């Protein structure tokens, strides 16, 4: 059993040696490994924070640009609406002007036509008067040439009326 106790038992000097080696490895690792590792971790942490800061700044810029584009779009829409309203008003005004001008031209044409009709009527009346005068003179000439008895007078009147019928 002595051998078993040697295998299982704890030797004071061995335990002390293991404890001192462990402490030595701990302090050496702490001195030479912890500093550089902490530096690397701090550097990585700073890079991550910078990346998050840049992302936040980019997000803020994007939101500002989006707001500006929305404002520009809204301004463009309102300007387009104003242009359309102005174009509609101009078109309505021009349509009114064209209608007024067409009515004036129609009235002028009507007046000219009425004047032409009146002129032609006067011409026709003058020509008719001339023809009637000519017929009256012809009739008077025939009356003077002939002696008037009732049948001759009736024949002259009928001839005169027939000549008048030819004029119309």
Steps between C-alpha positions, in 0.01 A plus 500: 500500500790732534533517135135594463541777751797626308295512183189650655652699777593866488861591552548842656807590296341396172184696578707806590705466182182470286349801677814710446519397132135588452548841663813559291315413177206720609719809568713452189186456287343801671804716441581400144171374358223694673630846402529433126175302495320779685652749255372297206156468662491876571607573141229268364245657733599846373471382137153360572391822670638705207314277255178543697559878514560516124190290439296728724638809320421342161150418622451858619629635166273263309199610704589866440538437125172310496325789674655745251393287203149474639489878539630549146245252367222677688619837365519358148147360528361831625687688226363257240148555635547877477626467142200285407261750663667790316486308171131423553428865580692614193321246282161612634591864441618426145185299432291795619697736282459272199127475563471880530702548182288242314181674617635836387595357160158336466329829587718684247420243232130532580517879475685478168247248369211722611667799332555297181136387507382858550723621217374228266139577600554867421662409168210270415249771597683753281511258210130422552419871506699544181321211334159630618587850373607355170178300474293802600673706230445224248136474600463877483658496155256237384207690653599813320528312171157344527163628571371360822183303492404263784627183332832662403540634851439150642752350255766754603443432869522124442821541301644720772415241764652224286822702470504547879457124545811443282710719731436302812 
